[in-house]
């Protein structure tokens, strides 16, 4: 499991660790890991040129100590000091290793191979001072390695308020931070590299499933399983305006994760569903429902009928407009616009702070809320929020959400709880899209077809 913690969590863990370590030991570990990551990115040391942007705190100290290590390996290192206060021991080490420092932007190498962002760390406030902005503009186009977090982001919320660094690589220490995983700040981190500091950290604020976690959670049929014991998922979706939504939701549900799929909807659409998926049957008992994709004016009745069965429900698309109270055990799957409408706020507000709104929605409706986005969030009423890091931008395509709702419904029917079903379903959906796209465009139908292969690879340890 990839875990992310808040600033307070990290500080408490660092203070506890420093009580048992020599002074400066954690900074040396961080600087060694940072220098190694920079060298790996550069590919070679001699003749390469690196500029450090150095702020006043320990983040700047990490950059200076790493710069000293790089200079000792033959890298030409220059530090631009952006504050009156500087980490004196780190600066002395840089000078002793042959590096140089300046406070004048005009003195810098105009075309270094790499820029190290040590402006502010986890204690910094969102935004950057004008001198830092000017330095970044002066070196625009140079690859950037951020120290711990990209300077200027809101570390604990993932918000972006004002100018900030956009890194190609972020080398973080001890644990991932919330801003590395939560949108929109996650887009500023680039690739992530974690340097283990041996910290004793508590419960994370965010977590992201990895293949081993998905493997452990995926339901597997027992030796004496039959179609009913594996779970029956029902789908109420589609309308005369959006018949394809029913086909896509059924395709997701019919990916082999449950023992049987039932479709309940208008007969012309049911005929098309049966033609595309002959194994799908009609009305009957289910262990979970998928409701809403393409439902149009019938979505309210679809939701009411599904809720009458007293089983978990995946509430998607048009059915979201008819949520009017707590839905324990269920999963809501809005995108930012749909959640904004449900909460009576502007879409831009949700896009600026999706983590906060996902948490609020889960508490309000007493259920699991899956908020779709670049990094999809799965929030329950308590515990860490799960972040989906699989997927590709090509997944932003019509019908992809219908497939996702079907996959989650199948996992619910097979016995997973709402939180695990939503997060595993989202992970599988993203991984399937990555494989189906293969670096290029894809359609929602291809994502559904790829789900069984991704499940097989994950269970076999290939995922």
CORPE-V855652 format. One record per backbone hydrogen bond with DSSP energy under -0.5 kcal/mol. CO is the residue of the C=O (numbers start at 1). NH is the residue of the N-H. If there is no record, write none. Layout:
CO,NH + CO,NH
//
This chain:
1,3 + 2,208 + 3,176 + 4,205 + 4,206 + 5,178 + 6,10 + 7,11 + 8,12 + 9,13 + 10,14 + 11,15 + 12,16 + 13,17 + 14,18 + 15,19 + 17,20 + 18,21 + 22,25 + 24,28 + 25,29 + 26,30 + 27,31 + 28,32 + 29,33 + 30,34 + 31,35 + 32,36 + 33,37 + 34,38 + 35,39 + 36,40 + 37,41 + 38,42 + 39,43 + 45,48 + 48,76 + 49,113 + 49,114 + 50,78 + 51,116 + 52,54 + 52,80 + 53,55 + 53,118 + 54,82 + 57,61 + 58,62 + 59,63 + 60,64 + 61,65 + 62,66 + 63,67 + 64,68 + 65,69 + 66,70 + 67,71 + 68,72 + 69,73 + 70,73 + 70,75 + 71,74 + 74,47 + 75,77 + 76,50 + 77,100 + 78,52 + 79,81 + 79,102 + 80,54 + 80,82 + 86,88 + 87,91 + 88,92 + 89,93 + 90,94 + 91,95 + 92,96 + 93,97 + 94,99 + 95,98 + 100,79 + 102,81 + 103,105 + 104,107 + 105,108 + 109,112 + 114,51 + 115,117 + 115,145 + 116,53 + 116,118 + 117,147 + 118,55 + 121,124 + 129,132 + 129,133 + 130,134 + 131,135 + 132,136 + 133,137 + 134,138 + 135,139 + 137,140 + 139,142 + 143,115 + 144,146 + 144,168 + 144,169 + 145,117 + 146,148 + 146,171 + 147,149 + 150,153 + 151,165 + 152,127 + 153,155 + 154,157 + 154,158 + 155,179 + 158,185 + 159,154 + 159,161 + 165,167 + 168,191 + 169,146 + 169,171 + 170,172 + 170,193 + 171,148 + 172,195 + 173,175 + 176,5 + 177,180 + 177,181 + 178,181 + 178,182 + 182,186 + 184,187 + 185,188 + 186,189 + 188,167 + 191,170 + 193,172 + 194,196 + 195,174 + 199,201 + 205,385 + 206,4 + 207,387 + 208,2 + 210,213 + 210,214 + 211,215 + 212,216 + 213,217 + 214,218 + 222,225 + 226,230 + 228,231 + 231,259 + 231,260 + 232,287 + 232,288 + 233,262 + 234,290 + 235,237 + 235,264 + 236,292 + 242,245 + 242,246 + 243,246 + 243,247 + 244,248 + 245,249 + 246,250 + 247,251 + 248,252 + 249,253 + 250,254 + 252,255 + 260,233 + 261,281 + 262,235 + 266,269 + 266,270 + 267,271 + 268,272 + 269,273 + 270,274 + 271,275 + 272,276 + 273,277 + 277,280 + 281,263 + 287,312 + 288,234 + 289,314 + 290,236 + 291,316 + 292,295 + 292,318 + 293,238 + 295,298 + 296,299 + 298,302 + 299,303 + 300,304 + 301,305 + 302,306 + 303,307 + 304,308 + 306,309 + 306,311 + 307,310 + 312,289 + 313,315 + 313,331 + 314,291 + 314,316 + 315,333 + 316,319 + 317,320 + 318,321 + 319,322 + 320,323 + 322,324 + 327,330 + 330,368 + 331,315 + 332,370 + 334,372 + 335,339 + 336,340 + 337,341 + 338,342 + 339,343 + 340,344 + 340,345 + 346,349 + 346,350 + 347,351 + 348,352 + 349,353 + 353,357 + 354,358 + 355,359 + 356,360 + 357,361 + 358,362 + 359,363 + 360,364 + 361,365 + 362,366 + 362,367 + 365,327 + 368,332 + 368,370 + 369,371 + 369,379 + 370,372 + 371,377 + 373,376 + 374,376 + 376,388 + 377,371 + 377,379 + 378,386 + 379,369 + 385,207 + 386,378 + 387,389 + 392,395 + 393,396 + 395,397 + 397,400 + 398,444 + 399,403 + 400,404 + 401,405 + 402,406 + 403,407 + 404,408 + 405,409 + 406,410 + 407,411 + 408,412 + 409,413 + 410,414 + 411,416 + 412,415 + 417,421 + 418,422 + 419,423 + 420,424 + 421,425 + 422,426 + 423,427 + 424,428 + 425,429 + 426,430 + 427,431 + 428,432 + 429,433 + 430,434 + 431,435 + 432,436 + 433,437 + 434,438 + 437,440 + 443,446 + 443,447 + 444,448 + 445,449 + 446,450 + 447,451 + 448,451 + 450,454 + 451,455 + 452,456 + 453,457 + 454,458 + 455,459 + 456,460 + 457,462 + 457,463 + 458,461
//
